[in-house]
Amino acid sequence: MFNSTAIATTGVAMLLLAFFLNLFGILKQNSWTYLLLNFFGAALSCYASWLINFLPFVILEATWAGVAGVGAGRKLFLQNK
């Protein structure tokens, strides 16, 4: 079985890394790195919350991943115009 603590720790670390790098001006909000760190970090955190059956954080992290996914999709779409 997967270790939910390790999965959650990885996801939260990715989210915090994106936040700090953006806060200090190293990453822009529309950069691929920022969007992908948010997407995968939230997705991992969502999955870990699912594993421990904690629905409020499943909803929170699924929404976060969805918004980051839409941002990435939008960036991809606009780059191809």
Secondary structure as UniProt FT lines:
FT   HELIX           4..23
FT   TURN            24..25
FT   TURN            29..30
FT   HELIX           32..51
FT   TURN            52..53
FT   HELIX           55..79
//
